[in-house]
Amino acid sequence: MQTAQVVMVTGTHAAALAVKSARVDVVPGYPITPQTGIMEALAGMIESGELDARFIPVEGEHSAMAAAVAASAAGARVFTATSANGLLYMHEVLHMASGGRLPVVMCNVNRGIFAPWTLWADHQDSFSQRDTGWIQYHCSSNQEVFNTILQAFRVAEQINIPVMVNFDGFSISHCLMPLTLPPQEDIDRFLPPYQPEWRLDPAHPSSFSNVTNAPEYAVFRRMLADDILDAIPLAKQAAREYKDITGMWDGDTIDTYRLDDAEVVVFAINSMAGELRLSIDILREQGIKAGLLRPRLVVPFPAEDIINALPRNAQVMVLDRNYNFGHPGGILASELKSVLFGRRNDVTVKNRVMGIGGVDLTRRFMAAEIRAMMDE
């Protein structure tokens, strides 16, 4: 019987190990900082025979996603990865993947987008793709990246919708953290081989993503919209079953910390949410009943879980690492306000944008910012 292993790896290598454990068939790839380490690791695994898959080097991110779409339509389990401007370059084909109901899984290593250029993280890149029809997870540790990629394949292949797994550049992608690797037999039990209900087959010609008239097109789009919402219970089921098999838990649609008696609730995602656990402890030591509510799933937005988790009469401090251009503040705050409207009038929401382009977010800095928000 196999036992779990503990290794010390970067976030990008943790992602590559998850893809290897998922036994993918095809990996189209193109390098872009800070994602490149994922593609380098996977290319090495495939070259050495450690991973039995086809690596497809391409000339750009648009082609990487086009190759992913084609391979998935042919019935393969497919993974790719990108960052920032690479994700923007894929934009057209992201719609093809979701509209074609293809269960591609992709890591986006968050990085600010131009202009001006930056190599460091914020969340404008992934949030700018919210309307492409992809499910989006956001992770706060290397272990969660590993666990979530496996859950993403499970959800994507159950509902035939692509999934994007996001994590911050450098603060997660390039930082070494201990990673527990479940036995491969446990992963195989959680994620069995992919058996597509339909695939392109030259022996049985069929039409795929062809031109439609308005009545047919409208039905397909409504189905996609409805099914994205239906991904919420599947994400919860995947998280529970992963815990039952591996013993590991990162939350399902949301993750919370010291929330039960909280009067001040901090709302944030990705690496800043991981650091915020320490900020919460600082605030508790100062006599402030603070807690953390972190959405793991951002598309679809887990409205009911958030509404039910928030304590009565809470002050919610939303820390956004993005701008909601045309509105004050950030996108997470707007999403939260929209689901609270008419449902939780006891809750107040305040918002600050911080950490743009990789500005450092330490536990003490964020604790001080939260205290300042309380006095506004």
KAJOHU-V144797 format. One record per residue. N is the residue number from 1. PSI is psi in whole degrees, -180 to 180 (* if undefined). D_LAST is the distance of its C-alpha to the last C-alpha in whole Angstrom. Layout:
n=[N	N]
psi=[PSI	PSI]
d_last=[D_LAST	D_LAST]
This chain:
n=[1	2	3	4	5	6	7	8	9	10	11	12	13	14	15	16	17	18	19	20	21	22	23	24	25	26	27	28	29	30	31	32	33	34	35	36	37	38	39	40	41	42	43	44	45	46	47	48	49	50	51	52	53	54	55	56	57	58	59	60	61	62	63	64	65	66	67	68	69	70	71	72	73	74	75	76	77	78	79	80	81	82	83	84	85	86	87	88	89	90	91	92	93	94	95	96	97	98	99	100	101	102	103	104	105	106	107	108	109	110	111	112	113	114	115	116	117	118	119	120	121	122	123	124	125	126	127	128	129	130	131	132	133	134	135	136	137	138	139	140	141	142	143	144	145	146	147	148	149	150	151	152	153	154	155	156	157	158	159	160	161	162	163	164	165	166	167	168	169	170	171	172	173	174	175	176	177	178	179	180	181	182	183	184	185	186	187	188	189	190	191	192	193	194	195	196	197	198	199	200	201	202	203	204	205	206	207	208	209	210	211	212	213	214	215	216	217	218	219	220	221	222	223	224	225	226	227	228	229	230	231	232	233	234	235	236	237	238	239	240	241	242	243	244	245	246	247	248	249	250	251	252	253	254	255	256	257	258	259	260	261	262	263	264	265	266	267	268	269	270	271	272	273	274	275	276	277	278	279	280	281	282	283	284	285	286	287	288	289	290	291	292	293	294	295	296	297	298	299	300	301	302	303	304	305	306	307	308	309	310	311	312	313	314	315	316	317	318	319	320	321	322	323	324	325	326	327	328	329	330	331	332	333	334	335	336	337	338	339	340	341	342	343	344	345	346	347	348	349	350	351	352	353	354	355	356	357	358	359	360	361	362	363	364	365	366	367	368	369	370	371	372	373	374	375	376]
psi=[132	153	161	149	150	125	161	112	164	169	-39	-39	-34	-42	-45	-39	-36	-42	-42	-45	-28	-7	53	160	-36	137	96	139	148	137	144	133	136	21	-19	-35	-31	-50	-39	-45	-44	-41	-40	-42	-41	-42	-39	-10	1	-31	121	86	169	121	130	102	133	176	0	171	-34	-44	-33	-45	-34	-41	-38	-43	-46	-45	-40	-41	-26	-2	10	154	122	141	145	178	156	-176	149	-117	-27	-41	-40	-38	-28	-10	-49	-44	-20	-40	-37	-41	-45	-45	-31	-1	53	124	53	142	133	139	132	116	107	133	143	151	158	165	153	175	146	153	-5	171	139	-170	17	-31	-52	-38	-26	-10	18	-28	19	-6	16	139	142	122	152	130	153	5	164	-41	-41	-35	-50	-53	-40	-34	-43	-41	-33	-43	-40	-49	-47	-43	-19	-35	-4	53	135	155	134	125	115	141	155	139	139	-57	-25	-47	-35	6	136	131	153	138	124	123	113	156	142	-34	-33	-41	-41	-33	-38	-39	85	171	144	128	90	144	-26	147	158	133	115	-25	-18	77	141	167	141	125	46	177	136	162	168	-47	-40	-42	-44	-38	-44	-43	-38	-39	-42	-45	-45	-41	-30	-42	-35	-8	-19	-53	-30	-39	-40	-43	-43	-42	-42	-46	-34	-40	-43	-36	-42	-18	5	141	128	10	173	-90	-27	164	142	159	121	45	-23	-45	18	139	-24	120	122	135	115	170	171	-151	-31	-32	-35	-45	-30	-22	-39	-36	-39	-43	-39	-46	-37	-41	-25	6	9	124	86	153	169	136	115	116	125	-37	122	-32	115	151	124	70	-50	-40	-39	-47	-44	-26	-27	127	160	142	31	147	121	122	105	122	108	140	47	169	137	80	132	-9	155	140	-152	177	-41	-41	-42	-42	-44	-45	-37	-36	-24	-23	122	-2	-40	77	-7	-11	135	145	126	156	139	143	132	165	15	134	22	9	131	136	90	164	-39	-39	-47	-35	-42	-39	-39	-42	-41	-37	-35	-29	-4	*]
d_last=[58	55	52	49	48	45	45	43	42	39	37	39	42	41	41	44	45	44	46	49	48	48	51	50	53	52	49	49	47	46	44	41	38	37	39	42	43	43	46	47	47	49	51	53	53	55	57	58	59	56	54	57	55	55	53	53	52	51	50	47	44	45	48	47	45	48	50	48	48	52	53	51	53	56	55	53	50	48	45	44	41	39	36	34	36	39	37	36	40	41	39	42	44	41	41	45	44	42	44	47	46	47	45	44	42	40	37	35	34	30	30	29	31	32	32	32	33	32	33	30	28	25	25	26	30	30	27	29	32	31	33	36	37	36	35	32	32	29	30	28	32	35	37	34	36	39	39	37	40	42	40	40	43	44	41	43	46	46	44	45	42	41	38	36	35	32	31	29	32	33	30	32	35	36	35	38	37	40	41	43	45	47	50	51	53	50	48	51	51	48	48	52	54	52	55	54	55	56	56	58	62	65	67	65	64	61	58	55	52	54	54	53	53	50	51	51	48	46	47	46	43	42	44	41	38	39	40	37	35	38	38	35	38	40	37	36	40	40	38	40	43	42	41	44	46	45	42	39	36	33	31	33	30	27	27	25	24	24	22	24	22	19	16	14	15	15	17	19	23	26	26	22	22	25	23	20	23	23	19	19	22	20	17	20	21	18	19	16	18	17	19	20	21	23	25	28	29	27	30	31	28	28	26	28	28	24	24	26	24	21	21	20	17	15	12	13	11	14	15	17	20	21	20	21	23	23	19	16	15	17	20	19	16	19	21	19	18	22	23	21	21	24	24	21	19	18	16	12	11	9	11	11	15	17	20	22	25	25	23	23	21	21	20	19	17	15	15	13	11	10	9	7	5	6	4	0]
